[in-house]
Each structure stands twice: as C-alpha cells, then as structure tokens.
C-alpha cells in the first residue's frame, strides 16, 4: 500500500468510520490501528511487499 498526496490537504473523508486522522511514529503504532494499515507498516519496516488481499 502506498499513499501519496498529489494536491490539497489530508482530511478525514469518512468521519463516521474513524475517530481521527493523525501522523504517528511507525513503532509502536497506536493500539487502535486497524489490521491492514498496521500490517502494511510492519511489512514496509521489514522491507517486504504487502497487499491487503494477498494478491
């Protein structure tokens, strides 16, 4: 997974799905981080690829 800001500002597009948006240090991630983001960060730190659906 890779995120990229092309233009504009970071925003919470689904406020009913998340409590807040924040930049966090990759180790340790906040305890309430969802599985896909935390697994992708862990994979990136380990230098391996990650796809959310195993493809």
Secondary structure, 3 states (H helix, E strand, C coil): CCCCCCCCCCCCCCCCCCCCCCCCCCCCCCCCCCHHHHHHHHHHHHCCCCCCCCC
